[in-house]
Amino acid sequence: MLKLDDSLTMAKIAENRGISRARVTQIMNLLKLPKEIISHVASVSDKQDCRLFCERNLRQILAKEDAAARLAAFRQLRSQPAS
């Protein structure tokens, strides 16, 4: 949305969606994950796999210091059996 409309801000998106600006920021920050992670998560359709790649887990990965550490953490998560 931000790319399509220069006048749009995260505050306006939050207002339009009925959520806080902080929540919009949290969601937008997930876009900082490496493309490999975003692509994989976007392709997941199995409900068990969706639980494995929940926002909480993805935010923990995002907290890693660099892209290599993020990818390593993601690959470790991906290798875990879904419960």
PyMOL Python script that loads the backbone (N, CA, C, O; Angstrom):
from pymol import cmd

cmd.read_pdbstr("""\
ATOM      1  N   MET A   1       0.814  -1.191   0.000  1.00  0.00           N
ATOM      2  CA  MET A   1       0.000   0.000   0.000  1.00  0.00           C
ATOM      3  C   MET A   1       0.863   1.263   0.000  1.00  0.00           C
ATOM      4  O   MET A   1       0.574   2.233  -0.701  1.00  0.00           O
ATOM      5  N   LEU A   2       1.923   1.227   0.799  1.00  0.00           N
ATOM      6  CA  LEU A   2       2.801   2.400   0.886  1.00  0.00           C
ATOM      7  C   LEU A   2       3.461   2.714  -0.443  1.00  0.00           C
ATOM      8  O   LEU A   2       3.672   3.881  -0.773  1.00  0.00           O
ATOM      9  N   LYS A   3       3.791   1.678  -1.212  1.00  0.00           N
ATOM     10  CA  LYS A   3       4.446   1.896  -2.508  1.00  0.00           C
ATOM     11  C   LYS A   3       3.480   2.471  -3.538  1.00  0.00           C
ATOM     12  O   LYS A   3       3.891   3.194  -4.446  1.00  0.00           O
ATOM     13  N   LEU A   4       2.193   2.149  -3.394  1.00  0.00           N
ATOM     14  CA  LEU A   4       1.204   2.597  -4.368  1.00  0.00           C
ATOM     15  C   LEU A   4       0.703   4.015  -4.113  1.00  0.00           C
ATOM     16  O   LEU A   4       0.254   4.691  -5.040  1.00  0.00           O
ATOM     17  N   ASP A   5       0.775   4.464  -2.878  1.00  0.00           N
ATOM     18  CA  ASP A   5       0.220   5.767  -2.512  1.00  0.00           C
ATOM     19  C   ASP A   5       1.222   6.529  -1.654  1.00  0.00           C
ATOM     20  O   ASP A   5       1.412   6.205  -0.481  1.00  0.00           O
ATOM     21  N   ASP A   6       1.858   7.535  -2.233  1.00  0.00           N
ATOM     22  CA  ASP A   6       2.882   8.318  -1.529  1.00  0.00           C
ATOM     23  C   ASP A   6       2.331   9.080  -0.331  1.00  0.00           C
ATOM     24  O   ASP A   6       3.077   9.388   0.599  1.00  0.00           O
ATOM     25  N   SER A   7       1.041   9.387  -0.338  1.00  0.00           N
ATOM     26  CA  SER A   7       0.458  10.149   0.769  1.00  0.00           C
ATOM     27  C   SER A   7       0.079   9.257   1.946  1.00  0.00           C
ATOM     28  O   SER A   7      -0.259   9.754   3.021  1.00  0.00           O
ATOM     29  N   LEU A   8       0.134   7.965   1.749  1.00  0.00           N
ATOM     30  CA  LEU A   8      -0.259   7.023   2.794  1.00  0.00           C
ATOM     31  C   LEU A   8       0.875   6.848   3.810  1.00  0.00           C
ATOM     32  O   LEU A   8       2.046   6.757   3.443  1.00  0.00           O
ATOM     33  N   THR A   9       0.509   6.804   5.067  1.00  0.00           N
ATOM     34  CA  THR A   9       1.483   6.578   6.136  1.00  0.00           C
ATOM     35  C   THR A   9       1.066   5.344   6.920  1.00  0.00           C
ATOM     36  O   THR A   9      -0.056   4.856   6.784  1.00  0.00           O
ATOM     37  N   MET A  10       1.977   4.849   7.737  1.00  0.00           N
ATOM     38  CA  MET A  10       1.625   3.701   8.570  1.00  0.00           C
ATOM     39  C   MET A  10       0.525   4.071   9.553  1.00  0.00           C
ATOM     40  O   MET A  10      -0.298   3.229   9.909  1.00  0.00           O
ATOM     41  N   ALA A  11       0.504   5.310   9.990  1.00  0.00           N
ATOM     42  CA  ALA A  11      -0.551   5.769  10.892  1.00  0.00           C
ATOM     43  C   ALA A  11      -1.910   5.715  10.191  1.00  0.00           C
ATOM     44  O   ALA A  11      -2.905   5.310  10.793  1.00  0.00           O
ATOM     45  N   LYS A  12      -1.952   6.124   8.918  1.00  0.00           N
ATOM     46  CA  LYS A  12      -3.203   6.064   8.160  1.00  0.00           C
ATOM     47  C   LYS A  12      -3.631   4.620   7.904  1.00  0.00           C
ATOM     48  O   LYS A  12      -4.818   4.300   7.971  1.00  0.00           O
ATOM     49  N   ILE A  13      -2.671   3.755   7.613  1.00  0.00           N
ATOM     50  CA  ILE A  13      -2.994   2.335   7.421  1.00  0.00           C
ATOM     51  C   ILE A  13      -3.589   1.777   8.703  1.00  0.00           C
ATOM     52  O   ILE A  13      -4.592   1.064   8.672  1.00  0.00           O
ATOM     53  N   ALA A  14      -2.970   2.102   9.825  1.00  0.00           N
ATOM     54  CA  ALA A  14      -3.466   1.623  11.121  1.00  0.00           C
ATOM     55  C   ALA A  14      -4.888   2.094  11.359  1.00  0.00           C
ATOM     56  O   ALA A  14      -5.748   1.319  11.778  1.00  0.00           O
ATOM     57  N   GLU A  15      -5.126   3.350  11.094  1.00  0.00           N
ATOM     58  CA  GLU A  15      -6.464   3.902  11.296  1.00  0.00           C
ATOM     59  C   GLU A  15      -7.479   3.215  10.388  1.00  0.00           C
ATOM     60  O   GLU A  15      -8.573   2.865  10.830  1.00  0.00           O
ATOM     61  N   ASN A  16      -7.117   3.021   9.114  1.00  0.00           N
ATOM     62  CA  ASN A  16      -8.020   2.375   8.154  1.00  0.00           C
ATOM     63  C   ASN A  16      -8.327   0.930   8.532  1.00  0.00           C
ATOM     64  O   ASN A  16      -9.428   0.437   8.286  1.00  0.00           O
ATOM     65  N   ARG A  17      -7.360   0.262   9.125  1.00  0.00           N
ATOM     66  CA  ARG A  17      -7.523  -1.157   9.485  1.00  0.00           C
ATOM     67  C   ARG A  17      -8.023  -1.359  10.914  1.00  0.00           C
ATOM     68  O   ARG A  17      -8.353  -2.477  11.308  1.00  0.00           O
ATOM     69  N   GLY A  18      -8.076  -0.282  11.683  1.00  0.00           N
ATOM     70  CA  GLY A  18      -8.558  -0.379  13.059  1.00  0.00           C
ATOM     71  C   GLY A  18      -7.561  -1.040  14.002  1.00  0.00           C
ATOM     72  O   GLY A  18      -7.941  -1.711  14.961  1.00  0.00           O
ATOM     73  N   ILE A  19      -6.279  -0.838  13.710  1.00  0.00           N
ATOM     74  CA  ILE A  19      -5.230  -1.380  14.570  1.00  0.00           C
ATOM     75  C   ILE A  19      -4.272  -0.257  14.939  1.00  0.00           C
ATOM     76  O   ILE A  19      -4.344   0.837  14.379  1.00  0.00           O
ATOM     77  N   SER A  20      -3.383  -0.524  15.874  1.00  0.00           N
ATOM     78  CA  SER A  20      -2.444   0.511  16.303  1.00  0.00           C
ATOM     79  C   SER A  20      -1.310   0.673  15.290  1.00  0.00           C
ATOM     80  O   SER A  20      -1.018  -0.231  14.508  1.00  0.00           O
ATOM     81  N   ARG A  21      -0.687   1.838  15.325  1.00  0.00           N
ATOM     82  CA  ARG A  21       0.463   2.082  14.468  1.00  0.00           C
ATOM     83  C   ARG A  21       1.594   1.134  14.835  1.00  0.00           C
ATOM     84  O   ARG A  21       2.329   0.667  13.965  1.00  0.00           O
ATOM     85  N   ALA A  22       1.732   0.849  16.131  1.00  0.00           N
ATOM     86  CA  ALA A  22       2.768  -0.086  16.576  1.00  0.00           C
ATOM     87  C   ALA A  22       2.556  -1.456  15.949  1.00  0.00           C
ATOM     88  O   ALA A  22       3.519  -2.120  15.567  1.00  0.00           O
ATOM     89  N   ARG A  23       1.298  -1.884  15.842  1.00  0.00           N
ATOM     90  CA  ARG A  23       1.007  -3.188  15.240  1.00  0.00           C
ATOM     91  C   ARG A  23       1.372  -3.183  13.755  1.00  0.00           C
ATOM     92  O   ARG A  23       1.911  -4.164  13.243  1.00  0.00           O
ATOM     93  N   VAL A  24       1.083  -2.096  13.078  1.00  0.00           N
ATOM     94  CA  VAL A  24       1.459  -1.981  11.659  1.00  0.00           C
ATOM     95  C   VAL A  24       2.977  -2.079  11.536  1.00  0.00           C
ATOM     96  O   VAL A  24       3.485  -2.757  10.643  1.00  0.00           O
ATOM     97  N   THR A  25       3.700  -1.410  12.422  1.00  0.00           N
ATOM     98  CA  THR A  25       5.161  -1.455  12.408  1.00  0.00           C
ATOM     99  C   THR A  25       5.658  -2.876  12.627  1.00  0.00           C
ATOM    100  O   THR A  25       6.583  -3.320  11.946  1.00  0.00           O
ATOM    101  N   GLN A  26       5.057  -3.593  13.565  1.00  0.00           N
ATOM    102  CA  GLN A  26       5.450  -4.986  13.817  1.00  0.00           C
ATOM    103  C   GLN A  26       5.291  -5.827  12.555  1.00  0.00           C
ATOM    104  O   GLN A  26       6.173  -6.612  12.205  1.00  0.00           O
ATOM    105  N   ILE A  27       4.183  -5.659  11.891  1.00  0.00           N
ATOM    106  CA  ILE A  27       3.912  -6.435  10.677  1.00  0.00           C
ATOM    107  C   ILE A  27       4.869  -6.035   9.560  1.00  0.00           C
ATOM    108  O   ILE A  27       5.412  -6.891   8.861  1.00  0.00           O
ATOM    109  N   MET A  28       5.072  -4.734   9.396  1.00  0.00           N
ATOM    110  CA  MET A  28       5.971  -4.252   8.341  1.00  0.00           C
ATOM    111  C   MET A  28       7.406  -4.715   8.578  1.00  0.00           C
ATOM    112  O   MET A  28       8.136  -4.981   7.622  1.00  0.00           O
ATOM    113  N   ASN A  29       7.811  -4.812   9.822  1.00  0.00           N
ATOM    114  CA  ASN A  29       9.164  -5.262  10.134  1.00  0.00           C
ATOM    115  C   ASN A  29       9.416  -6.686   9.646  1.00  0.00           C
ATOM    116  O   ASN A  29      10.554  -7.037   9.334  1.00  0.00           O
ATOM    117  N   LEU A  30       8.374  -7.505   9.575  1.00  0.00           N
ATOM    118  CA  LEU A  30       8.548  -8.869   9.077  1.00  0.00           C
ATOM    119  C   LEU A  30       9.024  -8.878   7.622  1.00  0.00           C
ATOM    120  O   LEU A  30       9.604  -9.860   7.158  1.00  0.00           O
ATOM    121  N   LEU A  31       8.776  -7.785   6.912  1.00  0.00           N
ATOM    122  CA  LEU A  31       9.246  -7.687   5.530  1.00  0.00           C
ATOM    123  C   LEU A  31      10.760  -7.520   5.452  1.00  0.00           C
ATOM    124  O   LEU A  31      11.332  -7.579   4.364  1.00  0.00           O
ATOM    125  N   LYS A  32      11.408  -7.313   6.584  1.00  0.00           N
ATOM    126  CA  LYS A  32      12.868  -7.204   6.634  1.00  0.00           C
ATOM    127  C   LYS A  32      13.540  -8.579   6.705  1.00  0.00           C
ATOM    128  O   LYS A  32      14.766  -8.680   6.652  1.00  0.00           O
ATOM    129  N   LEU A  33      12.730  -9.634   6.824  1.00  0.00           N
ATOM    130  CA  LEU A  33      13.290 -10.987   6.810  1.00  0.00           C
ATOM    131  C   LEU A  33      13.897 -11.261   5.442  1.00  0.00           C
ATOM    132  O   LEU A  33      13.458 -10.682   4.448  1.00  0.00           O
ATOM    133  N   PRO A  34      14.903 -12.140   5.371  1.00  0.00           N
ATOM    134  CA  PRO A  34      15.470 -12.499   4.067  1.00  0.00           C
ATOM    135  C   PRO A  34      14.391 -13.037   3.122  1.00  0.00           C
ATOM    136  O   PRO A  34      13.433 -13.681   3.551  1.00  0.00           O
ATOM    137  N   LYS A  35      14.566 -12.764   1.851  1.00  0.00           N
ATOM    138  CA  LYS A  35      13.568 -13.162   0.840  1.00  0.00           C
ATOM    139  C   LYS A  35      13.284 -14.662   0.857  1.00  0.00           C
ATOM    140  O   LYS A  35      12.152 -15.075   0.606  1.00  0.00           O
ATOM    141  N   GLU A  36      14.280 -15.473   1.145  1.00  0.00           N
ATOM    142  CA  GLU A  36      14.083 -16.929   1.215  1.00  0.00           C
ATOM    143  C   GLU A  36      13.024 -17.276   2.272  1.00  0.00           C
ATOM    144  O   GLU A  36      12.182 -18.149   2.058  1.00  0.00           O
ATOM    145  N   ILE A  37      13.078 -16.601   3.378  1.00  0.00           N
ATOM    146  CA  ILE A  37      12.129 -16.855   4.458  1.00  0.00           C
ATOM    147  C   ILE A  37      10.735 -16.386   4.052  1.00  0.00           C
ATOM    148  O   ILE A  37       9.755 -17.112   4.220  1.00  0.00           O
ATOM    149  N   ILE A  38      10.653 -15.187   3.525  1.00  0.00           N
ATOM    150  CA  ILE A  38       9.351 -14.650   3.118  1.00  0.00           C
ATOM    151  C   ILE A  38       8.711 -15.539   2.055  1.00  0.00           C
ATOM    152  O   ILE A  38       7.516 -15.825   2.123  1.00  0.00           O
ATOM    153  N   SER A  39       9.491 -15.970   1.088  1.00  0.00           N
ATOM    154  CA  SER A  39       8.969 -16.836   0.021  1.00  0.00           C
ATOM    155  C   SER A  39       8.462 -18.154   0.579  1.00  0.00           C
ATOM    156  O   SER A  39       7.387 -18.622   0.204  1.00  0.00           O
ATOM    157  N   HIS A  40       9.230 -18.747   1.468  1.00  0.00           N
ATOM    158  CA  HIS A  40       8.823 -20.028   2.030  1.00  0.00           C
ATOM    159  C   HIS A  40       7.535 -19.884   2.839  1.00  0.00           C
ATOM    160  O   HIS A  40       6.600 -20.667   2.674  1.00  0.00           O
ATOM    161  N   VAL A  41       7.496 -18.895   3.701  1.00  0.00           N
ATOM    162  CA  VAL A  41       6.320 -18.696   4.548  1.00  0.00           C
ATOM    163  C   VAL A  41       5.084 -18.403   3.692  1.00  0.00           C
ATOM    164  O   VAL A  41       3.990 -18.881   3.994  1.00  0.00           O
ATOM    165  N   ALA A  42       5.257 -17.625   2.637  1.00  0.00           N
ATOM    166  CA  ALA A  42       4.135 -17.296   1.756  1.00  0.00           C
ATOM    167  C   ALA A  42       3.599 -18.522   1.039  1.00  0.00           C
ATOM    168  O   ALA A  42       2.429 -18.552   0.656  1.00  0.00           O
ATOM    169  N   SER A  43       4.437 -19.535   0.853  1.00  0.00           N
ATOM    170  CA  SER A  43       4.008 -20.732   0.126  1.00  0.00           C
ATOM    171  C   SER A  43       3.416 -21.812   1.025  1.00  0.00           C
ATOM    172  O   SER A  43       2.900 -22.810   0.522  1.00  0.00           O
ATOM    173  N   VAL A  44       3.477 -21.638   2.327  1.00  0.00           N
ATOM    174  CA  VAL A  44       2.983 -22.658   3.262  1.00  0.00           C
ATOM    175  C   VAL A  44       1.458 -22.702   3.216  1.00  0.00           C
ATOM    176  O   VAL A  44       0.788 -21.674   3.312  1.00  0.00           O
ATOM    177  N   SER A  45       0.931 -23.905   3.069  1.00  0.00           N
ATOM    178  CA  SER A  45      -0.528 -24.062   3.063  1.00  0.00           C
ATOM    179  C   SER A  45      -1.011 -25.037   4.136  1.00  0.00           C
ATOM    180  O   SER A  45      -2.176 -24.992   4.533  1.00  0.00           O
ATOM    181  N   ASP A  46      -0.138 -25.906   4.603  1.00  0.00           N
ATOM    182  CA  ASP A  46      -0.509 -26.874   5.622  1.00  0.00           C
ATOM    183  C   ASP A  46      -0.689 -26.173   6.973  1.00  0.00           C
ATOM    184  O   ASP A  46       0.169 -25.391   7.383  1.00  0.00           O
ATOM    185  N   LYS A  47      -1.792 -26.447   7.658  1.00  0.00           N
ATOM    186  CA  LYS A  47      -2.079 -25.773   8.933  1.00  0.00           C
ATOM    187  C   LYS A  47      -0.996 -26.034   9.975  1.00  0.00           C
ATOM    188  O   LYS A  47      -0.659 -25.135  10.745  1.00  0.00           O
ATOM    189  N   GLN A  48      -0.451 -27.233  10.012  1.00  0.00           N
ATOM    190  CA  GLN A  48       0.603 -27.538  10.976  1.00  0.00           C
ATOM    191  C   GLN A  48       1.849 -26.699  10.688  1.00  0.00           C
ATOM    192  O   GLN A  48       2.479 -26.180  11.609  1.00  0.00           O
ATOM    193  N   ASP A  49       2.196 -26.571   9.427  1.00  0.00           N
ATOM    194  CA  ASP A  49       3.344 -25.743   9.058  1.00  0.00           C
ATOM    195  C   ASP A  49       3.086 -24.275   9.378  1.00  0.00           C
ATOM    196  O   ASP A  49       3.994 -23.554   9.790  1.00  0.00           O
ATOM    197  N   CYS A  50       1.845 -23.838   9.188  1.00  0.00           N
ATOM    198  CA  CYS A  50       1.502 -22.441   9.506  1.00  0.00           C
ATOM    199  C   CYS A  50       1.757 -22.154  10.977  1.00  0.00           C
ATOM    200  O   CYS A  50       2.227 -21.070  11.322  1.00  0.00           O
ATOM    201  N   ARG A  51       1.460 -23.094  11.830  1.00  0.00           N
ATOM    202  CA  ARG A  51       1.709 -22.907  13.266  1.00  0.00           C
ATOM    203  C   ARG A  51       3.201 -22.795  13.548  1.00  0.00           C
ATOM    204  O   ARG A  51       3.621 -22.011  14.399  1.00  0.00           O
ATOM    205  N   LEU A  52       3.992 -23.573  12.837  1.00  0.00           N
ATOM    206  CA  LEU A  52       5.440 -23.541  13.025  1.00  0.00           C
ATOM    207  C   LEU A  52       6.011 -22.175  12.653  1.00  0.00           C
ATOM    208  O   LEU A  52       6.945 -21.690  13.292  1.00  0.00           O
ATOM    209  N   PHE A  53       5.450 -21.565  11.623  1.00  0.00           N
ATOM    210  CA  PHE A  53       5.947 -20.277  11.145  1.00  0.00           C
ATOM    211  C   PHE A  53       5.056 -19.130  11.627  1.00  0.00           C
ATOM    212  O   PHE A  53       4.746 -18.208  10.873  1.00  0.00           O
ATOM    213  N   CYS A  54       4.658 -19.204  12.876  1.00  0.00           N
ATOM    214  CA  CYS A  54       3.819 -18.159  13.450  1.00  0.00           C
ATOM    215  C   CYS A  54       4.615 -16.863  13.584  1.00  0.00           C
ATOM    216  O   CYS A  54       5.844 -16.865  13.524  1.00  0.00           O
ATOM    217  N   GLU A  55       3.915 -15.790  13.762  1.00  0.00           N
ATOM    218  CA  GLU A  55       4.565 -14.484  13.855  1.00  0.00           C
ATOM    219  C   GLU A  55       5.573 -14.437  14.998  1.00  0.00           C
ATOM    220  O   GLU A  55       6.640 -13.837  14.865  1.00  0.00           O
ATOM    221  N   ARG A  56       5.240 -15.059  16.102  1.00  0.00           N
ATOM    222  CA  ARG A  56       6.160 -15.057  17.257  1.00  0.00           C
ATOM    223  C   ARG A  56       7.513 -15.653  16.871  1.00  0.00           C
ATOM    224  O   ARG A  56       8.558 -15.080  17.179  1.00  0.00           O
ATOM    225  N   ASN A  57       7.491 -16.801  16.199  1.00  0.00           N
ATOM    226  CA  ASN A  57       8.738 -17.442  15.771  1.00  0.00           C
ATOM    227  C   ASN A  57       9.480 -16.586  14.746  1.00  0.00           C
ATOM    228  O   ASN A  57      10.706 -16.482  14.786  1.00  0.00           O
ATOM    229  N   LEU A  58       8.740 -15.981  13.839  1.00  0.00           N
ATOM    230  CA  LEU A  58       9.379 -15.151  12.816  1.00  0.00           C
ATOM    231  C   LEU A  58      10.000 -13.899  13.425  1.00  0.00           C
ATOM    232  O   LEU A  58      11.053 -13.450  12.974  1.00  0.00           O
ATOM    233  N   ARG A  59       9.365 -13.336  14.435  1.00  0.00           N
ATOM    234  CA  ARG A  59       9.933 -12.157  15.090  1.00  0.00           C
ATOM    235  C   ARG A  59      11.201 -12.521  15.865  1.00  0.00           C
ATOM    236  O   ARG A  59      12.118 -11.707  15.964  1.00  0.00           O
ATOM    237  N   GLN A  60      11.259 -13.727  16.409  1.00  0.00           N
ATOM    238  CA  GLN A  60      12.480 -14.174  17.074  1.00  0.00           C
ATOM    239  C   GLN A  60      13.618 -14.311  16.060  1.00  0.00           C
ATOM    240  O   GLN A  60      14.766 -13.974  16.351  1.00  0.00           O
ATOM    241  N   ILE A  61      13.289 -14.799  14.890  1.00  0.00           N
ATOM    242  CA  ILE A  61      14.291 -14.912  13.831  1.00  0.00           C
ATOM    243  C   ILE A  61      14.756 -13.521  13.408  1.00  0.00           C
ATOM    244  O   ILE A  61      15.949 -13.294  13.209  1.00  0.00           O
ATOM    245  N   LEU A  62      13.820 -12.602  13.274  1.00  0.00           N
ATOM    246  CA  LEU A  62      14.148 -11.238  12.870  1.00  0.00           C
ATOM    247  C   LEU A  62      15.078 -10.559  13.870  1.00  0.00           C
ATOM    248  O   LEU A  62      15.842  -9.668  13.497  1.00  0.00           O
ATOM    249  N   ALA A  63      15.021 -10.962  15.106  1.00  0.00           N
ATOM    250  CA  ALA A  63      15.854 -10.356  16.152  1.00  0.00           C
ATOM    251  C   ALA A  63      17.326 -10.774  16.046  1.00  0.00           C
ATOM    252  O   ALA A  63      18.183 -10.179  16.700  1.00  0.00           O
ATOM    253  N   LYS A  64      17.623 -11.780  15.238  1.00  0.00           N
ATOM    254  CA  LYS A  64      19.019 -12.210  15.064  1.00  0.00           C
ATOM    255  C   LYS A  64      19.838 -11.081  14.453  1.00  0.00           C
ATOM    256  O   LYS A  64      19.304 -10.196  13.784  1.00  0.00           O
ATOM    257  N   GLU A  65      21.148 -11.129  14.695  1.00  0.00           N
ATOM    258  CA  GLU A  65      22.013  -9.993  14.367  1.00  0.00           C
ATOM    259  C   GLU A  65      22.215  -9.716  12.881  1.00  0.00           C
ATOM    260  O   GLU A  65      22.445  -8.566  12.506  1.00  0.00           O
ATOM    261  N   ASP A  66      22.137 -10.729  12.029  1.00  0.00           N
ATOM    262  CA  ASP A  66      22.354 -10.484  10.601  1.00  0.00           C
ATOM    263  C   ASP A  66      21.619 -11.520   9.764  1.00  0.00           C
ATOM    264  O   ASP A  66      21.031 -12.464  10.291  1.00  0.00           O
ATOM    265  N   ALA A  67      21.664 -11.325   8.455  1.00  0.00           N
ATOM    266  CA  ALA A  67      20.919 -12.193   7.540  1.00  0.00           C
ATOM    267  C   ALA A  67      21.360 -13.642   7.637  1.00  0.00           C
ATOM    268  O   ALA A  67      20.522 -14.542   7.575  1.00  0.00           O
ATOM    269  N   ALA A  68      22.646 -13.890   7.786  1.00  0.00           N
ATOM    270  CA  ALA A  68      23.141 -15.269   7.884  1.00  0.00           C
ATOM    271  C   ALA A  68      22.581 -15.954   9.125  1.00  0.00           C
ATOM    272  O   ALA A  68      22.167 -17.112   9.064  1.00  0.00           O
ATOM    273  N   ALA A  69      22.566 -15.251  10.236  1.00  0.00           N
ATOM    274  CA  ALA A  69      22.022 -15.821  11.475  1.00  0.00           C
ATOM    275  C   ALA A  69      20.518 -16.034  11.354  1.00  0.00           C
ATOM    276  O   ALA A  69      19.980 -17.010  11.877  1.00  0.00           O
ATOM    277  N   ARG A  70      19.848 -15.130  10.669  1.00  0.00           N
ATOM    278  CA  ARG A  70      18.398 -15.279  10.461  1.00  0.00           C
ATOM    279  C   ARG A  70      18.101 -16.505   9.613  1.00  0.00           C
ATOM    280  O   ARG A  70      17.187 -17.271   9.917  1.00  0.00           O
ATOM    281  N   LEU A  71      18.873 -16.687   8.552  1.00  0.00           N
ATOM    282  CA  LEU A  71      18.668 -17.862   7.696  1.00  0.00           C
ATOM    283  C   LEU A  71      18.967 -19.154   8.447  1.00  0.00           C
ATOM    284  O   LEU A  71      18.250 -20.143   8.294  1.00  0.00           O
ATOM    285  N   ALA A  72      20.011 -19.149   9.250  1.00  0.00           N
ATOM    286  CA  ALA A  72      20.356 -20.342  10.027  1.00  0.00           C
ATOM    287  C   ALA A  72      19.241 -20.674  11.016  1.00  0.00           C
ATOM    288  O   ALA A  72      18.872 -21.839  11.166  1.00  0.00           O
ATOM    289  N   ALA A  73      18.708 -19.668  11.683  1.00  0.00           N
ATOM    290  CA  ALA A  73      17.619 -19.885  12.638  1.00  0.00           C
ATOM    291  C   ALA A  73      16.366 -20.379  11.918  1.00  0.00           C
ATOM    292  O   ALA A  73      15.647 -21.239  12.426  1.00  0.00           O
ATOM    293  N   PHE A  74      16.116 -19.834  10.743  1.00  0.00           N
ATOM    294  CA  PHE A  74      14.952 -20.271   9.972  1.00  0.00           C
ATOM    295  C   PHE A  74      15.097 -21.720   9.523  1.00  0.00           C
ATOM    296  O   PHE A  74      14.155 -22.505   9.625  1.00  0.00           O
ATOM    297  N   ARG A  75      16.267 -22.065   9.032  1.00  0.00           N
ATOM    298  CA  ARG A  75      16.493 -23.445   8.585  1.00  0.00           C
ATOM    299  C   ARG A  75      16.369 -24.421   9.759  1.00  0.00           C
ATOM    300  O   ARG A  75      15.869 -25.534   9.594  1.00  0.00           O
ATOM    301  N   GLN A  76      16.813 -24.013  10.912  1.00  0.00           N
ATOM    302  CA  GLN A  76      16.662 -24.856  12.104  1.00  0.00           C
ATOM    303  C   GLN A  76      15.174 -25.012  12.446  1.00  0.00           C
ATOM    304  O   GLN A  76      14.718 -26.116  12.745  1.00  0.00           O
ATOM    305  N   LEU A  77      14.430 -23.919  12.403  1.00  0.00           N
ATOM    306  CA  LEU A  77      12.998 -23.988  12.675  1.00  0.00           C
ATOM    307  C   LEU A  77      12.300 -24.871  11.642  1.00  0.00           C
ATOM    308  O   LEU A  77      11.451 -25.692  11.990  1.00  0.00           O
ATOM    309  N   ARG A  78      12.659 -24.698  10.388  1.00  0.00           N
ATOM    310  CA  ARG A  78      12.031 -25.462   9.312  1.00  0.00           C
ATOM    311  C   ARG A  78      12.301 -26.961   9.442  1.00  0.00           C
ATOM    312  O   ARG A  78      11.492 -27.779   9.005  1.00  0.00           O
ATOM    313  N   SER A  79      13.429 -27.319  10.040  1.00  0.00           N
ATOM    314  CA  SER A  79      13.771 -28.737  10.178  1.00  0.00           C
ATOM    315  C   SER A  79      13.036 -29.405  11.334  1.00  0.00           C
ATOM    316  O   SER A  79      13.043 -30.631  11.450  1.00  0.00           O
ATOM    317  N   GLN A  80      12.403 -28.606  12.190  1.00  0.00           N
ATOM    318  CA  GLN A  80      11.655 -29.168  13.310  1.00  0.00           C
ATOM    319  C   GLN A  80      10.368 -29.800  12.816  1.00  0.00           C
ATOM    320  O   GLN A  80       9.737 -29.287  11.892  1.00  0.00           O
ATOM    321  N   PRO A  81       9.977 -30.903  13.420  1.00  0.00           N
ATOM    322  CA  PRO A  81       8.686 -31.480  13.033  1.00  0.00           C
ATOM    323  C   PRO A  81       7.540 -30.589  13.543  1.00  0.00           C
ATOM    324  O   PRO A  81       7.585 -30.091  14.667  1.00  0.00           O
ATOM    325  N   ALA A  82       6.533 -30.401  12.714  1.00  0.00           N
ATOM    326  CA  ALA A  82       5.364 -29.626  13.135  1.00  0.00           C
ATOM    327  C   ALA A  82       4.585 -30.424  14.157  1.00  0.00           C
ATOM    328  O   ALA A  82       4.399 -31.633  14.017  1.00  0.00           O
ATOM    329  N   SER A  83       4.134 -29.728  15.188  1.00  0.00           N
ATOM    330  CA  SER A  83       3.366 -30.450  16.220  1.00  0.00           C
ATOM    331  C   SER A  83       1.901 -30.172  16.124  1.00  0.00           C
ATOM    332  O   SER A  83       1.119 -30.699  16.916  1.00  0.00           O
TER     333      SER A  83
END
""", "prot")
cmd.dss("prot")
cmd.show_as("cartoon", "prot")
cmd.util.cbc("prot")
cmd.orient("prot")
